[in-house]
Amino acid sequence: MFSLLYRMVRDRALAEDLAQETFVKVLNGLASYRAEFKFSSWIFKIANNAAIDHLRKRDLDTLSIDGSPHATTPDEIAATALQVDGRGEDPLQEVEARELGGAIERAIGRLRPEYRACILLRHVEGHSYEEIARILDLPLGTVKTYIHRARNELRTHLEDRRE
Amino acid sequence: MTASLQHLTADEIEQWAVGLLGASRAIHLAQCADCFAAAERERKFFRDLAQLARLAPAADFADKVMAQVRIPAPSGGFERR
């Protein structure tokens, strides 16, 4: 859930605030939880709403992985930058993985928020299309369309990087 | 055109990439180089996305949350932790 928020708003401190807000709402609002809703989907729904509300208030649609646009000092930039893990087994693989991971993070950051939420919920968090539709309050067909378009945009961004 | 001759749709390629494509359509995939190449590209793309770093909040995150949670008090009402 924190990964989703962080990638949606691209600001660690802000993502922590929104994650706190989410869990406080969840824990204080357990009585309003409906059992027909998967519990994790309910949490993601609250988290995504918090992120979307924030993005609507502030123009944070297209950001860099190099830190919050609001960071002004090197310390703030370092504190708000997305950390991209290398997963290779040797140094070269690790560098390549970091480069690819960074390129994917940048490409995701360039997606519009609705597409970004769909692609993160599907491919990073592993939710089904039906769960994503419930989390985002969107028709199933819309979710499929958004994910299809988001993938195409990601591929285009990643191909641009290779050229 | 029979099912085994029809190229895979985008949905079917995704099903294959996550291991859910039915056997009858998998036969086509085994015989069609174009579909197989497209499916392999999609599988790699999904794998790259799934391997993005898992991000975690600061260590004191849970304490900060619990400080704001209302705990039912034995005397009724709520108290903060």
gemmi code that builds the backbone of each chain (N, CA, C; Angstrom):
import gemmi

chains = {
    "A": [
        ("MET", (0.831, -1.196, 0.000), (0.000, 0.000, 0.000), (0.871, 1.254, 0.000)),
        ("PHE", (1.939, 1.232, 0.835), (2.832, 2.390, 0.866), (3.505, 2.578, -0.506)),
        ("SER", (3.860, 1.463, -1.148), (4.476, 1.553, -2.480), (3.544, 2.258, -3.462)),
        ("LEU", (2.268, 1.916, -3.395), (1.288, 2.544, -4.291), (1.242, 4.048, -4.032)),
        ("LEU", (1.126, 4.422, -2.753), (1.031, 5.847, -2.428), (2.296, 6.591, -2.847)),
        ("TYR", (3.437, 5.979, -2.578), (4.709, 6.631, -2.906), (4.811, 6.865, -4.412)),
        ("ARG", (4.416, 5.838, -5.167), (4.523, 5.979, -6.629), (3.434, 6.886, -7.189)),
        ("MET", (2.352, 7.013, -6.477), (1.304, 7.925, -6.949), (1.712, 9.382, -6.723)),
        ("VAL", (2.253, 9.694, -5.534), (2.517, 11.111, -5.226), (3.990, 11.483, -5.350)),
        ("ARG", (4.875, 10.479, -5.406), (6.312, 10.713, -5.633), (6.965, 11.611, -4.587)),
        ("ASP", (6.564, 11.446, -3.361), (7.120, 12.268, -2.293), (7.021, 11.426, -1.017)),
        ("ARG", (8.175, 11.045, -0.466), (8.176, 10.098, 0.651), (7.399, 10.632, 1.859)),
        ("ALA", (7.689, 11.879, 2.237), (7.027, 12.429, 3.423), (5.517, 12.490, 3.217)),
        ("LEU", (5.129, 12.910, 2.025), (3.706, 12.998, 1.723), (3.071, 11.602, 1.697)),
        ("ALA", (3.776, 10.646, 1.100), (3.255, 9.273, 1.050), (3.078, 8.730, 2.467)),
        ("GLU", (4.010, 9.054, 3.361), (3.870, 8.599, 4.754), (2.657, 9.237, 5.414)),
        ("ASP", (2.454, 10.527, 5.142), (1.274, 11.201, 5.707), (-0.013, 10.542, 5.200)),
        ("LEU", (-0.049, 10.267, 3.891), (-1.261, 9.670, 3.313), (-1.455, 8.236, 3.808)),
        ("ALA", (-0.340, 7.515, 3.992), (-0.440, 6.139, 4.515), (-0.953, 6.169, 5.954)),
        ("GLN", (-0.459, 7.120, 6.728), (-0.962, 7.264, 8.111), (-2.448, 7.560, 8.104)),
        ("GLU", (-2.827, 8.532, 7.261), (-4.240, 8.912, 7.157), (-5.082, 7.689, 6.789)),
        ("THR", (-4.556, 6.876, 5.861), (-5.280, 5.673, 5.426), (-5.484, 4.709, 6.592)),
        ("PHE", (-4.402, 4.384, 7.296), (-4.525, 3.394, 8.376), (-5.362, 3.911, 9.537)),
        ("VAL", (-5.263, 5.200, 9.813), (-6.095, 5.761, 10.888), (-7.571, 5.644, 10.485)),
        ("LYS", (-7.873, 5.962, 9.215), (-9.261, 5.831, 8.752), (-9.720, 4.369, 8.831)),
        ("VAL", (-8.822, 3.453, 8.423), (-9.172, 2.028, 8.448), (-9.446, 1.578, 9.879)),
        ("LEU", (-8.532, 1.901, 10.794), (-8.655, 1.398, 12.164), (-9.794, 2.081, 12.923)),
        ("ASN", (-9.997, 3.356, 12.635), (-11.097, 4.050, 13.314), (-12.440, 3.761, 12.658)),
        ("GLY", (-12.399, 3.210, 11.432), (-13.648, 2.994, 10.701), (-13.966, 1.535, 10.462)),
        ("LEU", (-13.397, 0.666, 11.299), (-13.611, -0.775, 11.092), (-15.100, -1.140, 11.099)),
        ("ALA", (-15.872, -0.401, 11.860), (-17.303, -0.706, 11.949), (-18.004, -0.507, 10.611)),
        ("SER", (-17.407, 0.340, 9.744), (-18.068, 0.592, 8.458), (-17.589, -0.366, 7.365)),
        ("TYR", (-16.657, -1.262, 7.730), (-16.150, -2.233, 6.738), (-17.247, -3.229, 6.376)),
        ("ARG", (-17.422, -3.444, 5.078), (-18.422, -4.403, 4.614), (-17.724, -5.683, 4.190)),
        ("ALA", (-18.198, -6.788, 4.731), (-17.486, -8.055, 4.552), (-17.459, -8.525, 3.099)),
        ("GLU", (-18.378, -8.042, 2.276), (-18.368, -8.499, 0.880), (-17.185, -7.894, 0.112)),
        ("PHE", (-16.571, -6.919, 0.694), (-15.394, -6.270, 0.108), (-14.159, -6.945, 0.678)),
        ("LYS", (-13.210, -7.336, -0.181), (-11.973, -7.925, 0.334), (-11.279, -6.870, 1.213)),
        ("PHE", (-10.792, -7.276, 2.384), (-10.264, -6.294, 3.334), (-9.105, -5.491, 2.730)),
        ("SER", (-8.194, -6.201, 2.057), (-7.043, -5.479, 1.469), (-7.513, -4.507, 0.385)),
        ("SER", (-8.569, -4.892, -0.348), (-9.095, -3.989, -1.390), (-9.671, -2.732, -0.758)),
        ("TRP", (-10.309, -2.913, 0.406), (-10.888, -1.763, 1.123), (-9.785, -0.789, 1.532)),
        ("ILE", (-8.663, -1.331, 2.017), (-7.537, -0.476, 2.421), (-6.977, 0.255, 1.188)),
        ("PHE", (-6.802, -0.483, 0.100), (-6.275, 0.143, -1.114), (-7.230, 1.210, -1.636)),
        ("LYS", (-8.518, 0.962, -1.481), (-9.508, 1.949, -1.948), (-9.340, 3.255, -1.168)),
        ("ILE", (-9.211, 3.149, 0.149), (-9.038, 4.344, 0.980), (-7.719, 5.040, 0.632)),
        ("ALA", (-6.668, 4.247, 0.441), (-5.354, 4.819, 0.111), (-5.395, 5.517, -1.247)),
        ("ASN", (-5.987, 4.851, -2.221), (-6.035, 5.457, -3.553), (-6.866, 6.734, -3.552)),
        ("ASN", (-7.970, 6.724, -2.820), (-8.782, 7.944, -2.726), (-7.978, 9.085, -2.117)),
        ("ALA", (-7.178, 8.756, -1.101), (-6.351, 9.785, -0.461), (-5.344, 10.351, -1.470)),
        ("ALA", (-4.739, 9.457, -2.262), (-3.750, 9.907, -3.253), (-4.411, 10.744, -4.346)),
        ("ILE", (-5.542, 10.264, -4.843), (-6.222, 10.990, -5.928), (-6.706, 12.351, -5.438)),
        ("ASP", (-7.248, 12.386, -4.203), (-7.682, 13.679, -3.649), (-6.508, 14.645, -3.618)),
        ("HIS", (-5.368, 14.126, -3.172), (-4.194, 15.002, -3.094), (-3.772, 15.483, -4.488)),
        ("LEU", (-3.741, 14.543, -5.448), (-3.289, 14.907, -6.793), (-4.235, 15.915, -7.450)),
        ("ARG", (-5.505, 15.813, -7.087), (-6.455, 16.788, -7.652), (-6.193, 18.171, -7.088)),
        ("LYS", (-5.753, 18.195, -5.823), (-5.508, 19.503, -5.202), (-4.197, 20.106, -5.700)),
        ("ARG", (-3.259, 19.244, -6.007), (-1.950, 19.756, -6.417), (-1.564, 19.159, -7.754)),
        ("ASP", (-0.848, 19.897, -8.521), (-0.490, 19.451, -9.862), (0.762, 18.609, -9.788)),
        ("LEU", (0.560, 17.312, -9.458), (1.711, 16.420, -9.284), (1.657, 15.255, -10.263)),
        ("ASP", (1.037, 15.476, -11.384), (0.820, 14.351, -12.300), (2.098, 13.797, -12.893)),
        ("THR", (3.019, 14.638, -13.215), (4.201, 14.177, -13.929), (5.438, 14.588, -13.154)),
        ("LEU", (6.055, 13.630, -12.522), (7.170, 13.944, -11.637), (8.369, 13.061, -11.919)),
        ("SER", (9.464, 13.445, -11.322), (10.704, 12.723, -11.518), (10.944, 11.749, -10.382)),
        ("ILE", (11.728, 10.696, -10.634), (12.113, 9.833, -9.525), (13.255, 10.462, -8.752)),
        ("ASP", (13.694, 11.637, -9.195), (14.862, 12.256, -8.578), (14.483, 13.121, -7.386)),
        ("GLY", (13.326, 12.890, -6.819), (12.944, 13.614, -5.617), (11.733, 14.488, -5.837)),
        ("SER", (11.172, 14.929, -4.720), (9.979, 15.767, -4.780), (10.278, 17.075, -5.498)),
        ("PRO", (9.344, 17.586, -6.282), (9.554, 18.887, -6.916), (9.572, 20.002, -5.886)),
        ("HIS", (9.099, 19.686, -4.665), (9.065, 20.694, -3.611), (10.341, 20.687, -2.779)),
        ("ALA", (11.224, 19.720, -3.056), (12.473, 19.667, -2.304), (13.412, 20.748, -2.827)),
        ("THR", (14.023, 21.482, -1.903), (14.885, 22.587, -2.338), (16.342, 22.383, -1.942)),
        ("THR", (16.606, 21.537, -0.960), (17.985, 21.311, -0.540), (18.401, 19.901, -0.947)),
        ("PRO", (19.720, 19.636, -1.038), (20.173, 18.274, -1.376), (19.632, 17.224, -0.404)),
        ("ASP", (19.549, 17.576, 0.874), (19.023, 16.623, 1.858), (17.560, 16.294, 1.579)),
        ("GLU", (16.786, 17.334, 1.245), (15.363, 17.108, 0.949), (15.208, 16.277, -0.322)),
        ("ILE", (16.062, 16.572, -1.314), (15.994, 15.806, -2.571), (16.310, 14.339, -2.291)),
        ("ALA", (17.378, 14.102, -1.493), (17.748, 12.715, -1.181), (16.654, 12.020, -0.388)),
        ("ALA", (16.041, 12.762, 0.524), (15.016, 12.159, 1.384), (13.747, 11.823, 0.624)),
        ("THR", (13.504, 12.533, -0.478), (12.240, 12.318, -1.194), (12.415, 11.512, -2.478)),
        ("ALA", (13.674, 11.191, -2.823), (13.894, 10.455, -4.072), (13.459, 9.004, -3.915)),
        ("LEU", (12.914, 8.451, -5.001), (12.584, 7.034, -5.001), (13.865, 6.228, -5.011)),
        ("GLN", (13.945, 5.227, -4.138), (15.116, 4.354, -4.121), (14.839, 3.179, -5.038)),
        ("VAL", (15.663, 3.010, -6.057), (15.461, 1.936, -7.021), (16.445, 0.822, -6.711)),
        ("ASP", (15.923, -0.326, -6.302), (16.794, -1.444, -5.946), (17.373, -2.116, -7.174)),
        ("GLY", (18.641, -2.484, -7.111), (19.205, -3.364, -8.108), (18.955, -4.782, -7.652)),
        ("ARG", (18.605, -5.663, -8.587), (18.298, -7.036, -8.182), (19.193, -8.041, -8.875)),
        ("GLY", (20.227, -7.566, -9.568), (21.099, -8.478, -10.269), (22.025, -9.210, -9.322)),
        ("GLU", (22.663, -10.243, -9.828), (23.538, -11.030, -8.970), (24.980, -10.577, -9.086)),
        ("ASP", (25.334, -9.854, -10.133), (26.684, -9.309, -10.204), (26.573, -7.807, -10.459)),
        ("PRO", (27.691, -7.081, -10.314), (27.605, -5.623, -10.411), (26.987, -5.128, -11.721)),
        ("LEU", (27.344, -5.767, -12.851), (26.806, -5.318, -14.131), (25.292, -5.518, -14.186)),
        ("GLN", (24.863, -6.715, -13.740), (23.416, -6.974, -13.721), (22.710, -5.986, -12.800)),
        ("GLU", (23.385, -5.668, -11.696), (22.765, -4.758, -10.731), (22.578, -3.375, -11.345)),
        ("VAL", (23.628, -2.914, -12.076), (23.535, -1.612, -12.736), (22.407, -1.631, -13.767)),
        ("GLU", (22.354, -2.725, -14.555), (21.312, -2.825, -15.584), (19.921, -2.831, -14.954)),
        ("ALA", (19.801, -3.582, -13.837), (18.502, -3.648, -13.173), (18.110, -2.283, -12.623)),
        ("ARG", (19.097, -1.571, -12.062), (18.821, -0.232, -11.543), (18.384, 0.686, -12.686)),
        ("GLU", (19.100, 0.592, -13.815), (18.757, 1.461, -14.949), (17.352, 1.157, -15.463)),
        ("LEU", (17.052, -0.153, -15.588), (15.725, -0.537, -16.071), (14.665, -0.126, -15.061)),
        ("GLY", (14.936, -0.413, -13.778), (13.974, -0.033, -12.740), (13.739, 1.461, -12.739)),
        ("GLY", (14.817, 2.242, -12.889), (14.680, 3.696, -12.928), (13.872, 4.148, -14.129)),
        ("ALA", (14.122, 3.502, -15.274), (13.387, 3.872, -16.490), (11.903, 3.558, -16.328)),
        ("ILE", (11.595, 2.417, -15.711), (10.186, 2.054, -15.516), (9.539, 3.026, -14.535)),
        ("GLU", (10.270, 3.359, -13.454), (9.709, 4.323, -12.480), (9.401, 5.656, -13.169)),
        ("ARG", (10.330, 6.110, -14.007), (10.105, 7.394, -14.704), (8.891, 7.285, -15.623)),
        ("ALA", (8.828, 6.145, -16.347), (7.712, 5.963, -17.286), (6.381, 5.924, -16.537)),
        ("ILE", (6.347, 5.260, -15.389), (5.120, 5.218, -14.584), (4.770, 6.626, -14.105)),
        ("GLY", (5.791, 7.391, -13.725), (5.560, 8.755, -13.267), (4.979, 9.655, -14.337)),
        ("ARG", (5.163, 9.274, -15.608), (4.637, 10.094, -16.700), (3.187, 9.749, -17.046)),
        ("LEU", (2.677, 8.644, -16.491), (1.284, 8.268, -16.781), (0.323, 9.191, -16.041)),
        ("ARG", (-0.846, 9.379, -16.597), (-1.849, 10.147, -15.860), (-2.274, 9.320, -14.645)),
        ("PRO", (-2.735, 9.981, -13.564), (-2.978, 9.282, -12.299), (-3.878, 8.048, -12.408)),
        ("GLU", (-4.933, 8.127, -13.209), (-5.849, 6.981, -13.311), (-5.132, 5.772, -13.901)),
        ("TYR", (-4.318, 6.010, -14.940), (-3.573, 4.918, -15.564), (-2.520, 4.385, -14.587)),
        ("ARG", (-1.891, 5.334, -13.885), (-0.822, 4.947, -12.952), (-1.384, 4.035, -11.864)),
        ("ALA", (-2.539, 4.419, -11.307), (-3.150, 3.603, -10.252), (-3.478, 2.214, -10.793)),
        ("CYS", (-4.037, 2.156, -11.992), (-4.409, 0.854, -12.568), (-3.188, -0.032, -12.778)),
        ("ILE", (-2.149, 0.525, -13.353), (-0.981, -0.313, -13.686), (-0.264, -0.753, -12.407)),
        ("LEU", (-0.226, 0.113, -11.395), (0.425, -0.263, -10.132), (-0.383, -1.343, -9.414)),
        ("LEU", (-1.702, -1.172, -9.388), (-2.532, -2.161, -8.703), (-2.460, -3.512, -9.403)),
        ("ARG", (-2.388, -3.491, -10.727), (-2.359, -4.748, -11.473), (-0.979, -5.417, -11.401)),
        ("HIS", (0.051, -4.680, -11.761), (1.344, -5.327, -11.988), (2.322, -5.229, -10.821)),
        ("VAL", (2.120, -4.297, -9.923), (3.027, -4.214, -8.769), (2.364, -4.832, -7.542)),
        ("GLU", (1.064, -4.528, -7.358), (0.366, -5.063, -6.186), (-0.327, -6.401, -6.477)),
        ("GLY", (-0.499, -6.731, -7.752), (-1.016, -8.048, -8.114), (-2.519, -8.240, -7.952)),
        ("HIS", (-3.296, -7.170, -8.036), (-4.754, -7.301, -7.920), (-5.366, -7.748, -9.249)),
        ("SER", (-6.510, -8.409, -9.156), (-7.227, -8.813, -10.371), (-7.939, -7.585, -10.952)),
        ("TYR", (-8.393, -7.723, -12.181), (-9.139, -6.625, -12.812), (-10.397, -6.292, -11.995)),
        ("GLU", (-11.054, -7.339, -11.521), (-12.297, -7.120, -10.764), (-12.006, -6.356, -9.470)),
        ("GLU", (-10.933, -6.725, -8.790), (-10.568, -6.020, -7.550), (-10.233, -4.557, -7.840)),
        ("ILE", (-9.519, -4.336, -8.940), (-9.136, -2.959, -9.287), (-10.390, -2.131, -9.570)),
        ("ALA", (-11.348, -2.738, -10.256), (-12.598, -2.025, -10.548), (-13.291, -1.625, -9.251)),
        ("ARG", (-13.276, -2.530, -8.254), (-13.921, -2.208, -6.966), (-13.130, -1.128, -6.222)),
        ("ILE", (-11.789, -1.256, -6.243), (-10.954, -0.287, -5.526), (-11.134, 1.115, -6.106)),
        ("LEU", (-11.156, 1.203, -7.429), (-11.193, 2.517, -8.077), (-12.609, 2.991, -8.393)),
        ("ASP", (-13.594, 2.143, -8.071), (-14.990, 2.499, -8.390), (-15.153, 2.778, -9.868)),
        ("LEU", (-14.618, 1.914, -10.686), (-14.717, 2.083, -12.134), (-15.340, 0.822, -12.741)),
        ("PRO", (-16.021, 0.966, -13.879), (-16.512, -0.231, -14.564), (-15.331, -1.110, -15.004)),
        ("LEU", (-15.562, -2.424, -15.017), (-14.503, -3.361, -15.382), (-13.908, -3.029, -16.752)),
        ("GLY", (-14.766, -2.683, -17.704), (-14.286, -2.367, -19.056), (-13.358, -1.162, -19.059)),
        ("THR", (-13.672, -0.187, -18.212), (-12.819, 1.006, -18.129), (-11.440, 0.640, -17.572)),
        ("VAL", (-11.444, -0.221, -16.561), (-10.164, -0.652, -15.979), (-9.317, -1.348, -17.050)),
        ("LYS", (-9.949, -2.234, -17.817), (-9.202, -2.946, -18.868), (-8.649, -1.958, -19.897)),
        ("THR", (-9.476, -0.989, -20.257), (-9.030, 0.007, -21.235), (-7.849, 0.816, -20.681)),
        ("TYR", (-7.978, 1.256, -19.426), (-6.906, 2.052, -18.813), (-5.596, 1.256, -18.762)),
        ("ILE", (-5.711, -0.015, -18.370), (-4.491, -0.821, -18.253), (-3.866, -1.045, -19.633)),
        ("HIS", (-4.704, -1.302, -20.609), (-4.203, -1.497, -21.977), (-3.481, -0.240, -22.464)),
        ("ARG", (-4.112, 0.921, -22.240), (-3.489, 2.180, -22.688), (-2.225, 2.481, -21.888)),
        ("ALA", (-2.283, 2.193, -20.598), (-1.115, 2.462, -19.746), (0.074, 1.617, -20.189)),
        ("ARG", (-0.190, 0.353, -20.500), (0.906, -0.511, -20.976), (1.498, 0.026, -22.271)),
        ("ASN", (0.616, 0.449, -23.181), (1.119, 0.983, -24.450), (1.971, 2.227, -24.222)),
        ("GLU", (1.510, 3.093, -23.306), (2.296, 4.304, -23.013), (3.631, 3.940, -22.381)),
        ("LEU", (3.600, 2.974, -21.468), (4.856, 2.558, -20.823), (5.837, 2.004, -21.861)),
        ("ARG", (5.313, 1.162, -22.741), (6.193, 0.592, -23.782), (6.790, 1.710, -24.637)),
        ("THR", (5.957, 2.680, -24.987), (6.454, 3.793, -25.808), (7.540, 4.560, -25.067)),
        ("HIS", (7.306, 4.857, -23.787), (8.304, 5.592, -23.004), (9.596, 4.786, -22.900)),
        ("LEU", (9.452, 3.470, -22.707), (10.657, 2.643, -22.534), (11.396, 2.471, -23.859)),
        ("GLU", (10.643, 2.427, -24.963), (11.313, 2.346, -26.269), (12.040, 3.648, -26.582)),
        ("ASP", (11.442, 4.787, -26.202), (12.104, 6.087, -26.399), (13.463, 6.092, -25.704)),
        ("ARG", (13.505, 5.432, -24.534), (14.747, 5.400, -23.754), (15.838, 4.628, -24.488)),
        ("ARG", (15.437, 3.569, -25.213), (16.429, 2.726, -25.887), (17.006, 3.391, -27.134)),
        ("GLU", (16.238, 4.345, -27.714), (16.688, 4.937, -28.989), (17.752, 6.004, -28.774)),
    ],
    "B": [
        ("MET", (-11.930, -19.970, -39.738), (-10.647, -20.243, -39.087), (-10.898, -20.943, -37.739)),
        ("THR", (-10.230, -22.060, -37.480), (-10.450, -22.756, -36.209), (-9.705, -22.049, -35.098)),
        ("ALA", (-10.105, -22.400, -33.847), (-9.492, -21.745, -32.683), (-7.981, -21.920, -32.678)),
        ("SER", (-7.507, -23.060, -33.154), (-6.056, -23.295, -33.085), (-5.292, -22.471, -34.119)),
        ("LEU", (-6.028, -21.896, -35.099), (-5.360, -21.079, -36.118), (-5.435, -19.587, -35.810)),
        ("GLN", (-6.392, -19.204, -34.971), (-6.558, -17.778, -34.666), (-5.405, -17.296, -33.780)),
        ("HIS", (-4.913, -16.089, -34.128), (-3.856, -15.518, -33.285), (-4.418, -15.172, -31.908)),
        ("LEU", (-3.542, -15.169, -30.920), (-3.980, -14.848, -29.557), (-4.369, -13.378, -29.449)),
        ("THR", (-5.410, -13.116, -28.673), (-5.790, -11.734, -28.389), (-4.865, -11.187, -27.287)),
        ("ALA", (-4.960, -9.885, -27.063), (-4.159, -9.278, -25.987), (-4.507, -9.904, -24.640)),
        ("ASP", (-5.809, -10.161, -24.420), (-6.224, -10.786, -23.155), (-5.626, -12.183, -23.009)),
        ("GLU", (-5.615, -12.931, -24.114), (-5.069, -14.293, -24.042), (-3.557, -14.273, -23.809)),
        ("ILE", (-2.890, -13.305, -24.423), (-1.444, -13.202, -24.188), (-1.177, -12.901, -22.710)),
        ("GLU", (-2.015, -12.037, -22.121), (-1.846, -11.751, -20.693), (-2.121, -13.015, -19.864)),
        ("GLN", (-3.159, -13.747, -20.242), (-3.458, -14.988, -19.511), (-2.267, -15.944, -19.566)),
        ("TRP", (-1.643, -16.042, -20.735), (-0.477, -16.920, -20.858), (0.675, -16.404, -19.985)),
        ("ALA", (0.870, -15.080, -20.014), (1.986, -14.504, -19.262), (1.860, -14.759, -17.763)),
        ("VAL", (0.622, -14.906, -17.288), (0.437, -15.171, -15.853), (0.064, -16.640, -15.607)),
        ("GLY", (0.228, -17.464, -16.637), (0.056, -18.911, -16.461), (-1.386, -19.392, -16.446)),
        ("LEU", (-2.293, -18.641, -17.059), (-3.714, -19.009, -16.990), (-4.339, -19.314, -18.354)),
        ("LEU", (-3.515, -19.425, -19.387), (-4.091, -19.671, -20.718), (-4.494, -21.143, -20.841)),
        ("GLY", (-5.698, -21.361, -21.369), (-6.191, -22.723, -21.545), (-5.348, -23.514, -22.546)),
        ("ALA", (-5.398, -24.832, -22.385), (-4.551, -25.712, -23.199), (-4.843, -25.582, -24.684)),
        ("SER", (-6.134, -25.394, -25.044), (-6.469, -25.353, -26.468), (-5.806, -24.166, -27.164)),
        ("ARG", (-5.710, -23.031, -26.466), (-5.072, -21.854, -27.062), (-3.550, -21.938, -26.960)),
        ("ALA", (-3.085, -22.663, -25.959), (-1.636, -22.834, -25.819), (-1.072, -23.621, -27.008)),
        ("ILE", (-1.909, -24.445, -27.615), (-1.465, -25.199, -28.798), (-1.097, -24.215, -29.908)),
        ("HIS", (-1.937, -23.209, -30.093), (-1.639, -22.215, -31.121), (-0.318, -21.501, -30.810)),
        ("LEU", (-0.144, -21.163, -29.543), (1.067, -20.444, -29.149), (2.319, -21.264, -29.481)),
        ("ALA", (2.208, -22.554, -29.281), (3.362, -23.427, -29.539), (3.683, -23.517, -31.027)),
        ("GLN", (2.674, -23.207, -31.847), (2.859, -23.369, -33.302), (3.057, -22.046, -34.040)),
        ("CYS", (2.801, -20.916, -33.366), (2.842, -19.628, -34.059), (3.996, -18.774, -33.532)),
        ("ALA", (4.981, -18.549, -34.369), (6.172, -17.798, -33.931), (5.820, -16.356, -33.589)),
        ("ASP", (4.890, -15.757, -34.336), (4.526, -14.356, -34.074), (3.888, -14.210, -32.694)),
        ("CYS", (2.919, -15.109, -32.421), (2.244, -15.043, -31.118), (3.228, -15.348, -29.991)),
        ("PHE", (4.102, -16.312, -30.224), (5.055, -16.675, -29.171), (5.988, -15.496, -28.867)),
        ("ALA", (6.446, -14.825, -29.916), (7.339, -13.673, -29.696), (6.614, -12.563, -28.936)),
        ("ALA", (5.359, -12.315, -29.330), (4.575, -11.268, -28.649), (4.342, -11.642, -27.195)),
        ("ALA", (4.058, -12.919, -26.959), (3.793, -13.374, -25.594), (5.051, -13.278, -24.728)),
        ("GLU", (6.187, -13.644, -25.311), (7.456, -13.551, -24.552), (7.774, -12.103, -24.202)),
        ("ARG", (7.533, -11.184, -25.137), (7.761, -9.753, -24.853), (6.865, -9.294, -23.699)),
        ("GLU", (5.601, -9.748, -23.750), (4.653, -9.343, -22.709), (5.057, -9.921, -21.348)),
        ("ARG", (5.488, -11.166, -21.371), (5.877, -11.793, -20.097), (7.064, -11.067, -19.479)),
        ("LYS", (8.030, -10.671, -20.325), (9.198, -9.952, -19.803), (8.775, -8.586, -19.238)),
        ("PHE", (7.872, -7.939, -19.949), (7.366, -6.633, -19.513), (6.675, -6.754, -18.147)),
        ("PHE", (5.847, -7.773, -17.999), (5.144, -7.978, -16.722), (6.154, -8.285, -15.608)),
        ("ARG", (7.150, -9.098, -15.955), (8.148, -9.468, -14.937), (8.929, -8.236, -14.490)),
        ("ASP", (9.298, -7.378, -15.443), (10.028, -6.147, -15.084), (9.185, -5.270, -14.147)),
        ("LEU", (7.908, -5.162, -14.448), (7.026, -4.357, -13.592), (6.901, -4.965, -12.199)),
        ("ALA", (6.745, -6.295, -12.165), (6.547, -6.965, -10.875), (7.790, -6.893, -9.997)),
        ("GLN", (8.953, -6.641, -10.615), (10.192, -6.613, -9.842), (10.556, -5.208, -9.356)),
        ("LEU", (9.675, -4.265, -9.565), (9.955, -2.927, -9.021), (10.101, -3.018, -7.508)),
        ("ALA", (10.930, -2.134, -6.968), (11.238, -2.191, -5.536), (9.985, -2.060, -4.683)),
        ("ARG", (9.947, -2.829, -3.596), (8.914, -2.666, -2.575), (9.366, -1.543, -1.652)),
        ("LEU", (8.514, -0.605, -1.432), (8.894, 0.565, -0.633), (8.216, 0.487, 0.727)),
        ("ALA", (8.922, 0.923, 1.749), (8.382, 0.827, 3.100), (8.451, 2.187, 3.789)),
        ("PRO", (7.494, 2.470, 4.661), (7.555, 3.730, 5.409), (8.622, 3.666, 6.499)),
        ("ALA", (8.820, 4.777, 7.188), (9.838, 4.839, 8.250), (9.478, 3.885, 9.388)),
        ("ALA", (10.511, 3.558, 10.183), (10.343, 2.555, 11.235), (9.298, 2.957, 12.284)),
        ("ASP", (9.115, 4.258, 12.493), (8.168, 4.689, 13.533), (6.745, 4.872, 12.990)),
        ("PHE", (6.525, 4.363, 11.779), (5.221, 4.552, 11.133), (4.067, 3.999, 11.976)),
        ("ALA", (4.223, 2.760, 12.441), (3.128, 2.125, 13.188), (2.807, 2.906, 14.464)),
        ("ASP", (3.850, 3.391, 15.145), (3.609, 4.175, 16.374), (2.813, 5.437, 16.067)),
        ("LYS", (3.178, 6.105, 14.949), (2.474, 7.334, 14.584), (1.004, 7.050, 14.279)),
        ("VAL", (0.753, 5.921, 13.615), (-0.637, 5.563, 13.303), (-1.394, 5.272, 14.593)),
        ("MET", (-0.790, 4.424, 15.437), (-1.517, 3.994, 16.637), (-1.789, 5.155, 17.589)),
        ("ALA", (-0.939, 6.192, 17.508), (-1.162, 7.362, 18.365), (-2.447, 8.091, 17.986)),
        ("GLN", (-2.924, 7.848, 16.772), (-4.132, 8.537, 16.305), (-5.365, 7.643, 16.296)),
        ("VAL", (-5.189, 6.388, 16.724), (-6.320, 5.461, 16.681), (-7.099, 5.531, 17.988)),
        ("ARG", (-8.421, 5.561, 17.852), (-9.272, 5.598, 19.048), (-9.489, 4.172, 19.543)),
        ("ILE", (-9.091, 3.922, 20.771), (-9.241, 2.592, 21.367), (-10.464, 2.626, 22.295)),
        ("PRO", (-11.370, 1.665, 22.165), (-12.522, 1.660, 23.075), (-12.050, 1.544, 24.533)),
        ("ALA", (-12.544, 2.434, 25.394), (-12.149, 2.412, 26.810), (-13.088, 1.489, 27.590)),
        ("PRO", (-12.589, 0.848, 28.667), (-13.444, -0.056, 29.457), (-14.668, 0.663, 30.007)),
        ("SER", (-14.535, 1.964, 30.258), (-15.656, 2.719, 30.818), (-16.631, 3.210, 29.742)),
        ("GLY", (-16.396, 2.783, 28.488), (-17.213, 3.289, 27.385), (-16.496, 4.438, 26.704)),
        ("GLY", (-16.927, 4.813, 25.532), (-16.261, 5.881, 24.798), (-14.935, 5.390, 24.221)),
        ("PHE", (-14.062, 6.326, 23.890), (-12.800, 5.971, 23.269), (-11.654, 6.677, 23.979)),
        ("GLU", (-10.502, 6.071, 23.905), (-9.298, 6.737, 24.398), (-8.215, 6.589, 23.348)),
        ("ARG", (-7.237, 7.475, 23.381), (-6.086, 7.366, 22.473), (-5.026, 6.539, 23.147)),
        ("ARG", (-4.243, 5.809, 22.314), (-3.189, 4.986, 22.894), (-2.052, 5.845, 23.396)),
    ],
}
model = gemmi.Model(1)
for chain_id, residues in chains.items():
    chain = gemmi.Chain(chain_id)
    for i, (resn, *xyz) in enumerate(residues, 1):
        res = gemmi.Residue()
        res.name, res.seqid = resn, gemmi.SeqId(i, " ")
        for name, pos in zip(("N", "CA", "C"), xyz):
            atom = gemmi.Atom()
            atom.name, atom.element = name, gemmi.Element(name[0])
            atom.pos, atom.b_iso = gemmi.Position(*pos), 0.0
            res.add_atom(atom)
        chain.add_residue(res)
    model.add_chain(chain)
structure = gemmi.Structure()
structure.add_model(model)
structure.setup_entities()
